[in-house]
Amino acid sequence: MERRGFLRSIATGGVAAFALSSTSWVDNRKKVTILHTNDTHSHIDPFPDNHSKYPGQGGAGRRKKLIDLIREDEKEVLLLDAGDIFQGTPYFNIHGGELEFKLMSEMGYDAATMGNHDFDAGMDGFDRMLPHANFPFLCANYDFSDTLLNGKTKPYQIFKKDGLKIGVFGVGVELDGLVSPEMYKSTQYLDPIVKAQKIADELKNDHKCNMVICLSHLGYQSRLNKMCDPVLAAETTNIDLIIGGHTHTFLPQAEMHKNKADKAVLINQVGWAGLVLGRIDFYFDKKGNPDLYTSNVLNTNYSIG
């Protein structure tokens, strides 16, 4: 994706903001719609009406309705999550993540990565919940070889959309200092830059993916000198989009950064608690390269009837 080739547009809420796909200059292009969330933190219900900051906002039911409406209009959709699905409301304390995974499966999530709070029930707790998730967890830089999660996550997955190959992989934050060692046990943390570059090269060069997406739970800003998404973008190549989490950053639109080869890579993150849904529509040229996009931040706070 070259800088001069990008189109950027923003919608701050409502489903009516998607008329761009019908304009003549994109009619003959293949299009893939990326929907994404991060740090939903067990927020199943909307916030209370008397909440000081988000009165009556959010809710898994509203998010599902919005996703369903988009799928009615768009042929090729990927729904992704960048981690921290667990922890934050009594639903997690009581049910241990079962409801979260069941609802995500009902919404039709295609893939997710693990955040640090997804270890809050321990390795065995996460493992018990996995049968309720009808989607894969992508974790490239957590080595689970000596744990009960061995073989139960993947480093990446390739999705085929309208003849295009979309490669998706995940990287997570360093657990030491964030998660009690007894929760992640023998999990080995691997350098996210090294692993991301290896996987991105494999997806682009070996599997001939038209587009590579990284689900990152590294954070938008560095914390305690830890890795973050802008650094990951700057120190790697062959990644087209980084969908971020961890820092609960509400970006108003996908941001364009430069990678190690001075080419464009997008970064987006949509806050927390499922308050908004990220949407990025990618348009591909005749060679199958993503060279145009529109970025939309969609408010889930509307009546679902």
N, C-alpha and C positions, 0 to 999 in steps of 0.2 A: 504494500500500500504506500504510494508516494504522496507527499504532502499536497502537491498541486491537484491531485485527483480526488480529494475528499470534499464531500458536501456535508455540512453540519446543520441540523435543525433541532429545535427543542419544543417539546410539548410538556406542560407542567400539570397535566391532569385531563382526564376524560378520554373516551375512546374515539372521539371524532377527529383526532389529530393526525390521522393516518392517510390522508388523501394523497400524499406525495407519491405513493406507489402506483397511482393511476396515470401519472403524467407521461407524455409520449416518449420522452427521452430515456425512460427506464423500462418501457414496456417490453423490450426485447431482451432484457437482462435477466439472468437467473438471480433469485433473491432468497436469502435465508434470514429469518427473524430470530434473534437471540433474546430470550427473556431471562432475567436473572434476579436472584435475591442473595442476601447474606445476613448472618447474625440475627436470624429470626427469634432465637432464644425462647422457644416454647410459648410464644405469644399466639394463642389460638383465638381468643376473644378480642374484640376491639377494646381499646383503652376505655376506662369509665368516662361517662359524660362530664364528670367533675374533675378530670385529670388536668393538672395545671399547665401542661405543655401540649398534650395530644388528645384533647377531649373527644371521645367517641371515634377515634381514628383507628385504622388498621383492621385486623381480623382476617383469619384464614378463609372464611366463607366469601368475603368480598374479593380476596385475592384470586380464589378459584373462579369466581364469576368473571373477573376481568380476563384471566387467562383463557377461559372458555370462549369469550367473545372474540379475542384476538385469533384464536385457532379457527373460529368460524370464517374469518376474513383472509387468513394467510395459510398457504399450502405447506410451507416448510418452516417449522418452528422447532427450536431447541430451548428447553427450560432447564436452567442450571442453578446450582447453589454453591456458595463459597464458604460454607462451614459455620460452626456455632449454631447448630440446630437446637441443641439441648440447653437447659438451664435458664431460669428467669421467671418462671411462674409455678404455682403449685401443680400444674399439669405434669411437669417433669418430676417433681418430688413424689407425686402419688403414682404415676404410671411409668416412670423411668425412660420415657422417649417413645413409647409404643404409639401414642396418639399422633405425635409429630410425624413419625415415619408413615403411618397409615394415611394421614391427610396429604402428605407430599406425594405418596403413591397415587392417591385418588386424583390429585391435580395433574399427574402425568409428568413428574420430574424425570429428566433423562439422565442426570448424573449430579453428584455432589462431591465435595471434598470434606475432609475433617478439620474442624477447628479445635482449639485447645479445650473448650468447654464440652466438646463431644467425648472427652475422656472423663467427665465428672462422675459417671457411674462406674468407672473403672473399665478395664478391657473386657471383663466378663459381662458387665452391664451392657456395653455397646454390642457385644456379640449376641446377647440374648434378644436385642431389638432388631438385629439385621434381617430376620425373616419377614419383618413387617415392611421392609423397604424394597419396593419393586424397581429399584434403580441401583446402579453401581456406585461405590465410593472410590474415587480416584485419588491415590496418594503415592506420588512418585518419590518423595524424599523421606518417608517414614518406612524404615525397614522392619517389617513385622515378622521376620523369619523365625525368631525364637519366641513368638507369642502365639496365643490362640487365634489371633487374627491372620495368621499366615495363610495366604491363598484366598482370603475373603475380601480383599480389596484389589484394585488394579492400578498400575501406574497411569494408564491412559485408555481411552476408547475412541474408536473411529465411527462416526455417524455418516451415513450416506443420505444426502438431501438433493433431490433433482439431478442426479448424476454427479454431484460434487461430494468430495470427501472432507469432512470437518473433524479434525483431530482435537481431542480435549484431554488435558491432563491436569493433575492437581499437585500443589506444593503447600506445605504447612509450616507454621511458625515453630521455632525451637521450644520444646516443651519444658526443658530444664529451667526452673525459676518461675514458671507459670502453672505447672501441674505437679501435684505431689507424685514422687517417683513410684509409689505403690499403685498409682492409677494407670501409668503407662508401662510399667514394669521393664521388660527388656527391649522395648522399642528403640531402635537406633535412628538418630536424627542425622540426615545426610545434607550436605551443602546444597541449598536450593538452586543456586546459580549453576553449579556443575550438573545437577540432575535435570534442571529445566533445559539447559542447552543440549544435553544428550537426547532427551525425549523429543524436543522440538526438531532437532536434526533428523532423528529417526522418522518422525511423522512427515516432515517435508520431503526428505531425500529418499528414504526407503519406501515409505507408503504413499508418496506422491499426494499428500493432502493439499487441497486447495487453500485451506485455512487452518491455523493452529490457535487454539484458545487455551489459556492457562487459568484454572481456578485456583486462586491464591488466598491463603489465610495468613499472609505475612504482614498485612497492614499497609495503609496509604502513607503514613508517616512512620519514621523510625522511632522505636521505643527502646531505651537503654542500649543504644548502638546496635540494635538488631536490624536484620534485613527488612526491606520494604519494597513495595511494588515499583516505584520509580527507579530504584537501584536495579531491581531485577530486569526491568525493561532496558535500562542503559547498558547492562553488562551481558546481554544475550542477543541472539539473532533468531530469526525464523518464527517468532511469536507475533501474531497479528493482534490479539486482544488479551488483556489481563482483566479478569473479573475478580475484584478484590473483596476482602472482608477483614475482620479483626478490630479495626479502629473505629467502626461505626461512623464512617465518613459519608456525609450526604453530598455527593458531587452532583451539581445541577445538570451535567452532561458528561459524556465520555471525553476524557482529555487525551490529546495527542502528545506523545513523547517520541524521542528518537532512540533507536536501539544502537547497538555497538557498530553496526554497518551504516549508521546515519539514515536509516529508513524509519518510517512511521510505525508506531505501535500504540494502540489505544489502551487506556486504563479507565475502568469505571468501578464505582462502589456506591451502593444505595442505602446507606445508613444502617438501620437495625429494626427489629421488631416487625418486619413485614409492612411497614408504613407506606412504602412505595415499591413499585415493581420497575426494574430496569428493562429498557427495550432498546436494542440496536438492530436496525435493518441493514444488512450488507447486500450490495449489488455487485455482481461479478462480471468482468469483461469477457470477451469472446474466448480468451485463453484460460478462463476459469480463475482469474486472480481477483480478489476483492479490492476494488478501487474506488468505490463510493459507499457512503454510509449515511444514515440518519440516526440521531440519538434522541431518545425520549425518556423522560422520567415521569412515570404514571402514578398518580395518586389513587390508592385503593379505597379512599374514603368516600363512597357513594352508596346510595341505596341499591340493594340487589333485588328488591321487589318480592 
